[in-house]
Amino acid sequence: MPPRFNQIPTYIFARKAKRRKAVMGKDKLGHKALDKLIVGALSIEAEEAKSAGAVGFMARSMVQATLPHKAVQGNEFTRRNGNYSLTILAPSTVGLPYGSYPRLLLSWLATEAVRTKEREVVLGESLSNFMHELGLVPAGGKCGSITQLKNQMRRLFSSHVSCRYEGSAAGGLNMMLADKYALWWSPQEPEQAALWKSSVLLSQPFFDEVTAHPVPVDLRALNALKKSPMALDVYMWLTYRMSYLRKPTPLLWTSLQAQYGADYADTPSGRQGFKKGFNHALNKVRVVYAGANIAPIEGGILLLPSKTHVSRNKSCQPVDKASY
């Protein structure tokens, strides 16, 4: 069976209270939210991703720089990570993808592309079935999960992505994420199977990028962190970065804000807000990825060599650094 987002065992561990006490000292997460993260974290620690059937993937180009965290004005968005930048363009009548749903969708599509080696990805027989695979609960209404998912799918599949590296050498990759998509589900009857299968035809450049440079992730971690777009970004970036980190590496708040903080103003209050928001997301990530060695330093954080979150094996090779 292919890995799915909803594969989190419902074990109850005696270490839960101890872990909660340790985390509460770092961040004032709500008790219910924290308990869910801890249960997910302990189940992840109890069984490795491969044996749990929870190895997933993400496109490397979408890990180094990411989508908007919330709705933004206009139809163009850029994020930077050092010399690397990612720009997303969408039709003005559709809008840019944002939030957790496109991130879950991208990882699901990448996982299916790596697993099947096919550009055409068939979605679930019913809307309810597909949402279950993403770890989402179907809910109707204007602000319900069904409406949000279909809206974000339309935005994501209409988007054009430009990846650029500009240093002593320069290079880039331009791609649509999907050449074609067909969603035949009925929002009014999410449990009902459609007459025709809903599917997405990934563009050749995106398919090549995903299958040539997949970043391995634990789908249980994505499920645990799915309510926070920034936490999802930080988790995927950390497990990617730790796969090749060989020496302590300092990262300043200014560079981290360029990579993750496009939603925050470049002002003293904006920078302080970003620092608080990033640390909040990082503390969530460290609950599920306890092996990530990170230390605070003056003006930023220090990454220390750590075991990557998904063990290296023949079916999940370590990723290489960017080489555009």
Secondary structure as UniProt FT lines:
FT   TURN            5..6
FT   TURN            14..15
FT   HELIX           16..24
FT   TURN            25..26
FT   HELIX           31..46
FT   TURN            49..53
FT   STRAND          55..59
FT   HELIX           61..64
FT   STRAND          76..81
FT   TURN            82..83
FT   STRAND          84..89
FT   TURN            92..94
FT   HELIX           100..116
FT   STRAND          120..122
FT   HELIX           127..133
FT   TURN            134..135
FT   TURN            142..143
FT   HELIX           145..157
FT   STRAND          160..166
FT   STRAND          170..176
FT   STRAND          178..182
FT   TURN            187..188
FT   TURN            190..191
FT   STRAND          199..202
FT   HELIX           204..212
FT   STRAND          214..218
FT   HELIX           219..225
FT   TURN            226..227
FT   HELIX           229..241
FT   TURN            242..244
FT   STRAND          249..252
FT   HELIX           253..260
FT   TURN            262..263
FT   HELIX           268..288
FT   TURN            290..291
FT   STRAND          293..297
FT   TURN            298..299
FT   STRAND          300..304
FT   TURN            314..315
//
